[in-house]
């Protein structure tokens, strides 16, 4: 355990969701009444962004992906390429990108794919970009 802010918030999120969803997780999807599925959906759309980012709004889900990938990378549980590709792929949805991550991470992911001999250097650039992002976002401070 790192006891980082990211890890602590992630654990808090799981602790909030488990009591509400543990019973449903044991059931087959066909056996869960529709209204209970909708309640679970609402929890999953509300609890993670509120717990991890402190906000729930239309833009929060893109930020949730970015923040999770960046922290997972910095904490060593994600690879540079996978973090970059995951965020770059979100560009398909045309999200608001106030921290300017999609374009440079798309370029870096393509470079990683096209130039295997430069992967070490490209990976370091991805790590530097996402580490800097973590320091700029307000939800990292808490």
URFEN-V173428 format. One record per residue. N is the residue number from 0. RES is the residue in one small letter. OMEGA is omega in radians with two decimals (999 if undefined). D_LAST is the distance of its C-alpha to the last C-alpha in Angstrom with 1 decimal. Layout:
n = (N	N)
res = (RES	RES)
omega = (OMEGA	OMEGA)
d_last = (D_LAST	D_LAST)
//
This chain:
n = (0	1	2	3	4	5	6	7	8	9	10	11	12	13	14	15	16	17	18	19	20	21	22	23	24	25	26	27	28	29	30	31	32	33	34	35	36	37	38	39	40	41	42	43	44	45	46	47	48	49	50	51	52	53	54	55	56	57	58	59	60	61	62	63	64	65	66	67	68	69	70	71	72	73	74	75	76	77	78	79	80	81	82	83	84	85	86	87	88	89	90	91	92	93	94	95	96	97	98	99	100	101	102	103	104	105	106	107	108	109	110	111	112	113	114	115	116	117	118	119	120	121	122	123	124	125	126	127	128	129	130	131	132	133	134	135	136	137	138	139	140	141)
res = (x	x	x	x	x	x	x	x	x	x	x	x	x	x	x	x	x	x	x	x	x	x	x	x	x	x	x	x	x	x	x	x	x	x	x	x	x	x	x	x	x	x	x	x	x	x	x	x	x	x	x	x	x	x	x	x	x	x	x	x	x	x	x	x	x	x	x	x	x	x	x	x	x	x	x	x	x	x	x	x	x	x	x	x	x	x	x	x	x	x	x	x	x	x	x	x	x	x	x	x	x	x	x	x	x	x	x	x	x	x	x	x	x	x	x	x	x	x	x	x	x	x	x	x	x	x	x	x	x	x	x	x	x	x	x	x	x	x	x	x	x	x)
omega = (-3.13	-3.06	3.07	3.06	3.11	-3.13	-3.13	3.11	3.13	3.11	3.10	3.11	3.13	-3.14	3.10	-3.08	-3.04	-3.12	-3.10	-2.98	-3.06	-3.13	3.12	-3.12	3.13	-3.05	3.00	-3.11	-3.13	-3.10	-3.11	3.12	-3.07	-3.11	3.08	3.05	3.13	3.08	3.12	3.11	-3.14	3.10	-3.10	3.08	-3.07	-2.98	-3.11	-3.13	3.13	-3.11	-3.04	-3.07	-3.11	-3.14	3.01	3.11	-3.09	-3.12	-2.98	-3.06	3.03	3.12	3.11	3.09	-3.11	-3.09	3.13	-3.13	-3.12	-3.14	3.10	3.11	-3.10	3.13	3.02	3.12	3.08	3.11	3.12	-3.11	-3.10	3.11	-3.14	-3.09	-3.14	3.14	3.12	-3.14	3.10	3.10	3.09	-3.10	-3.14	-3.13	2.95	-3.06	-3.04	3.14	3.04	-3.09	-2.97	-3.07	-3.14	3.12	3.03	3.12	-3.14	3.11	3.12	3.10	3.12	-3.13	-3.00	-3.06	-3.09	-3.13	3.14	-3.04	3.12	3.13	3.13	3.09	3.10	3.09	3.10	3.13	-3.13	-3.13	-3.10	3.04	3.10	3.10	-3.12	-3.11	-3.07	-3.04	-3.08	-3.06	3.06	-3.07	-3.05	999)
d_last = (18.4	15.9	13.2	10.7	7.2	9.4	12.0	10.3	9.0	12.6	14.3	12.9	14.1	17.4	17.8	17.6	20.1	22.5	24.1	24.7	25.9	27.5	30.9	30.9	30.1	33.3	35.4	37.2	35.9	39.4	39.2	36.1	37.1	35.9	34.2	32.1	31.3	30.1	27.9	26.4	25.9	24.1	21.7	21.1	20.6	18.2	16.1	14.7	13.5	12.2	10.4	9.2	8.8	8.9	12.4	15.9	18.5	21.2	19.2	16.2	18.3	19.0	15.4	14.8	17.7	16.7	13.2	14.8	17.8	16.1	14.0	17.1	19.1	17.3	17.2	20.9	21.3	22.3	24.9	24.7	27.4	26.0	22.5	24.4	26.9	24.5	22.7	26.0	27.6	25.2	27.2	29.9	28.1	27.8	24.2	22.7	21.4	19.8	18.6	22.1	21.7	24.6	27.5	26.8	25.7	28.8	30.9	29.4	29.9	33.5	34.2	33.0	35.4	38.3	38.2	37.8	39.0	35.9	33.3	32.0	31.5	30.1	27.6	26.4	26.0	24.0	21.6	21.4	20.8	17.9	16.3	16.5	15.1	11.9	11.6	12.5	10.4	7.8	5.9	5.6	3.8	0.0)
//
